[in-house]
Amino acid sequence: MTCKILFSLFVALWLGSMGFAQTSIVKEDFKPSEVNQPGKLFPQVNSEGRVRVQISAPEAKKVQLDIGGVKYDLVKDDKGVWTGESAPQDEGFHYYQLNIDGASVPDPGTRYFYGAGRWGSGIEIPATDQDFYATKDVPHGLVSENIYFSKLTNSFRRCFVYTPAEYELNPQKRYPVLYLQHGSFEDETGWAAQGKAGLILDNLIAEKKAVPMIIVMDNGYAYKPQTGENADRPVSVFEEVMIGEIIPMIDSKFRTIADREHRAIAGLSMGANQTMRIAMNNLDKFASYGGFSGTSNYPSSDEINVETFLNGAFKNGAALNKQFKVFWLGLGTKEPNPFPGSVGAFRKMMDKQGIKYVYYESPGTAHEWLTWRRSLYQYAQLLFK
């Protein structure tokens, strides 16, 4: 009996080890990432969505790949080159960094993107639906850098402005405008770089799925200078900058249709919060709103008190239905808390008030750029029609 038990245990352990070995096999079909710097072979991505990185650091004692909130140890060869890969990652764009002996640094193999409050590395995991933001042989618009002085912040600021391909061909035509905002710890570069907003609109316009429009992408961090004992507590004035400085500048510099019916606003996460407040406080300026992965009810998923929420801006559902041409909400199916709870509470409030809105769920994505690319793709098709 004892021999049979030992033999059974041996077989179980052997099968278990074989199963483990099989599940830990990595597919060796890695290819350089599409966002690598010119001529760089690493980082690479395989068909499973694993990210493989490589860096020469002969004197380092420990090197790790830090992506998706998990750190993966790299292995050093006899030439001092460290190599390793992550577990499979979700489709879409991800920020990451390398950790060398405790110091977090960008990967010198990739282009750099501003996110998580710093310039750092990013990588694309090819998505099954990436065609809608692919670079195609279609007319391409122009993304221009616009620098302006803000009296409210007493500083020079900038925004990026997308104009459709036909903008320069017809100097008499005027265009509607979408004001599009980034999320927390990102900046005005986000939507043009990580978000691929220009390519999304190029493709939509070429397929006649969207109206040619101007897109304005500004920095949501705007503070009024403080002096004295309040110098270390700056006051956010982004709403005032948007209404008093950005919109007048865009209307004077570009051929816009300068009325609320031809002006939309949208944002992701923090930007969804900001743009909702801007829209609801300035209904004479905007007729369409888009909230990507957020509303202005971040703190909890409790029932919203419509009498006090945004000073009662949603009390009169019938009036809002007449004022908004498009009210749009989007969320990834894998979003972490608090976003499903807060957006869910907001939707319940909207339903209770009889307010019409469009709700979209991005399948298989979390609080990340593929969710927001898909959201822009869906939202833009409804605007100005």
N, C-alpha and C positions, 0 to 999 in steps of 0.2 A: 504493500500500500504506500509505504514511504517513497519507494522508487517511482511509482506511478505519479505521485504528487509532485516530486521533484522534476520529473520529465515534463509534466503539464506546465509547471511554472517556467521551465526552460523554454518550451515552445511558445508560451504566451509572451515572454520577454523578447524572444527572437522575432516574433511577428510584430510586436510593438515597435521594436527598433527598426524593422524593415519599413513599417508604416511611417515612422517618424522620418526616416531617410527619404522616403518617397515624397512626403509633403514638404520637405525642406529643399528639394531640388529647385534650382533657379534656372529659368529658361535663358539660354545664352543667345538671345536675339536682340541684344542691346544696340541702340542707335543713338548718335549724338542728339541732344535736345535741340529743338528749333530756336531756343533763345540763347544758345551758346555764343560767346564772342567769336569773331572770325578765326577760323583755323583751329579752334579748340575741339579736341575729341571728347572731353568730359566736361560736364556730367552727361550721362546717357540714361535712356529709358528703355525698358523692354516691354513686350506685349502684355505682361502681367501688371504693368504700372509701377514696377520697382524702379527706384532711382539709384544709379551707381555713380559714385564720385571717386575722384583720384586727385591726390595732391602730393607734391614732393616736400617733405619736411624731415630731413635726416636727423635733426637734433631733437625732434619732438618725442615725448614719452607716451602721449596718448592723443589720438585724434578721433573725433566722432562726427557723424552726420546728424544734424538736428533738423528734423522735418516733421510736421504734423504733431508737434508736442512730444515726440519720442526721439531719443538719441540712440544711434547705432554705432557700435565700435568699428573702426577701420583696422585693417591689418597691414603692417609694414613689411616690405620685401627687403632683400639684401642691399638694394640701392637707396633705401630711405624713402621709397614711394609708398604712400598709404592708399589703400583701395578698399571699398566696401559698398554695400547697398542696403536700401531700406526694405521694409515690407511693402506689399502693393499699396499704392496710393489711389485715392479717388480721381476720377477724370477731372481735367481742368488745370488751372494755374495754382501754384503753391509757392509761398515764400519758404526759404530755408537758409541755413547757415552751417558753417563748419565750426567745430570747437577744438582748438589746438591747445593742449595743456591748460584748459580752463578758460581760455580767451576765445570769445565768439567772433568770427571774422567771416566776411563774404567769400564765396568760392570764386577764385580768379578766373574760372572757366566760363562764367555766365555774364550776360548783360545784367546791369543793376536796376532795381526798381525800388521806388519809395513805398514802404509799407512797414507796419509794426513800429512806426516812429523812427525809421532809419533807412538809409540806402543799403540794400542787400541783394542777395541772390534770389532768383526765381526760376521756376521750371514748369514746363507744360507737359501734362500727361494727356496724350491725344484722346479727344472725346469722340464718341460715336457720332455726334451731331455737329462736329466742328465745321462742317461746310458753311454754316451761316455766318461764321466770322473768318473764313479763309480768305487769303489774298487771291483774287480772281482777275481775269482779263475783262474788267468792266471799267467804266469811267470812275476815276477816284477823286474824291474831294480833297480839300486842303485843310490841315490843322495848323493854325497860326498861333504864335505866342504874342500875347498883347500885354504890355506893361503899362500900368497906370498908377498915379499917385492918389492915395486915399486920405482925404482930410480927416475922416473919422478915426482912422488908426494912426495917422501921422506917419505913414510909411508907404514905400513903393510896393505894389502888389502886382500879380499877373494872373491872367486867365488864358486858357487855351480855347480857341474857337474853331469849330468845324464848319466849313462852308461846302455845300454839295458841288459836285463836278460841274454842273451847269451854271454855277454862280457867276463865273467870269465870262460866260458866253452870251449872257443876256443882261446887259447893264441896266435895263429898264425894270426888270422883274424884282419884286420884293418877296421876302420869305418869312414864314412863321419861325418862332424860336423856342427851343427846349433848353431850359436851365437844368443842368445835370450835376449832382453833387456826389462826392466820394464819401467813404466811411471814416471811422476814427483811426487815427495814427497814419492816415494816408494824406495825399495832397492833390493839387490840381493836375498832376501828371497821371493820376491813376486811371481815369476813364479812357484816355487816349492810348496808354501803354498796356497795362494789365487788362483793361476792360475792352480794348479793341473797338471802341465806339465808332470810329471812323469807318472801319471795314464793315461793321454790321450795317451801318446806314448806306454805305456804297452798294452793298449787295441787295438790301431791301429796295433801294431806289431803282437799281438796275432791273429788278424783277417787278417793278411797279407795285410793290406791296406797301410802300411808305411814300408819303408826300415829301418832296425835297424840302429840307429844313436846315436851319442853323442850330448848332448845339454849342452852348457856352458852359465851360467847365472851370469853375473857380475854386479857390481854397476856402474851405469852411471854417478855418481858424482865423478869426479876425477879432482883435482886441483893442479896446480904447485904452490909451496910455493912462496910468495912474501915478500920482505923486504922493509924497509924504508916507504916512503909515499904511496906505493902501497900495503902495508901489508893487508889492509882491502878490497882489490879488487883482489881476487884470479882469476887466469886464468884457464879455463877449458882445460884439455888436455886428455879427454877421448879417442878421436880418436887415439892419439899417444900411449896411454896406450894399447888400443886394438891391434893396429898393431905391436907395438914394444915390448910389454911385454906379453899380455895375449895369443895371438895366438902362439908365439914361446914356451911359457911355456906349453900350452896344447899339442902342437905337440911333445914336448920332453917327457912329462909325460904320455900321453895316446897313444894308438895305433890308430892314425888317418891316414887317407889318405890325405896327406898334399899337396893338389893342389886345385886350384880355382874351378875345376869341382865338387869337393866333399866338398865344403865349402859354407854354406848359412848363411844369417844374417837376423834378423827380430827384430821388436820392436813395442811396443804399445805407442801411444800418443807421449810423449817426446822421448821415445825410437825409435819410427818410424822416427822422425826427425833426431836423432843421427845416426841411422843405415843407413839411406838413404845417408847421407853425407859421412859416412865411405865407403859404397859400391861404390858410384860414384867416390870417390877420390882414390879408390884402386881396380879398375876393374881387376887387376892381382891377387887379393886375393879371390874374391867372384863371383860366377856364378848365385846366386839366392838371391832375396830380397823379404821381406814381410813387408808391412806397415799396422799395425792394428790401425785404428782410427787416422790416421795422415799421413802427408808427411812433407817435410821440408818447406812448404809454409803456415805457420800458420797465418801470420798477416792479410791477406785479401782474399777475394774471387774474386778479380779482375783478368783479363786475365794475365797469366804469360808470361813474356818476355823471350822467350827461348834463346835469345842471351846472356842474363846476368844471368839467373837463374842457380845457382850452377856453375858459370863460364862457361856456355854454355854446360854443361855435357849432355844435352838431344837434342842437335842440330842434331846429326846424328842418326836418327831413325833406318836406315838400319843396321848400325854398332852395335847398342845396341841390336837389335833383334838377331844378331849372338852371342853376348857376354853373354846375359842372358838366362839361361835355364828356369827360372821361375821369373816373375815379378808379384807380387801379392799385391792387395789392399783390405782391408776389412773395413766395417763401420756398426754400428748399425743403424736401421731405426729410432730410437728415439734420436740420438745423438744431443746435443745442439750445437749452434754456438760457435766457428767458424768452427767446424770440417766438417760439410757437405759442406760449402762454399769452404773451402781450398782444401779438397779432390776433390770436383767437378771441381775446377779450374785446379787442377793438371791433372785430367783425360782428360779434354778438351785439354790441352797441349799435352798429350800423344797421343790422337786421331789425333790431327793435325799433329803430327810428324810421324804418322804411326807406333807407338811403340806398340808391342803386350804386353798385360797384362791380368791378371785374376782379375775380380772384384766380391766381395761377399758382400751381405748385411745380417746382423744378424737380424732376425725378432723380433720386440718388445723389443729390448734392447738399452740402451743408452751408455754413456761413462763409462763402467763398466766391471767387470771381465767375465761375461757370454759372452759378445761380443768378448772378447779376447780369452777365452777358445775355442769358436766356430771357431775363426779365426785360431788359432793354429791347431785345428783339420782338417780344410780344407787345410791349407797351407802345413802341414807336409806330407799329402798324395801325394803331387806333387813333393816332393824333391827327388833328386838323382836317378831318373828313366830315 
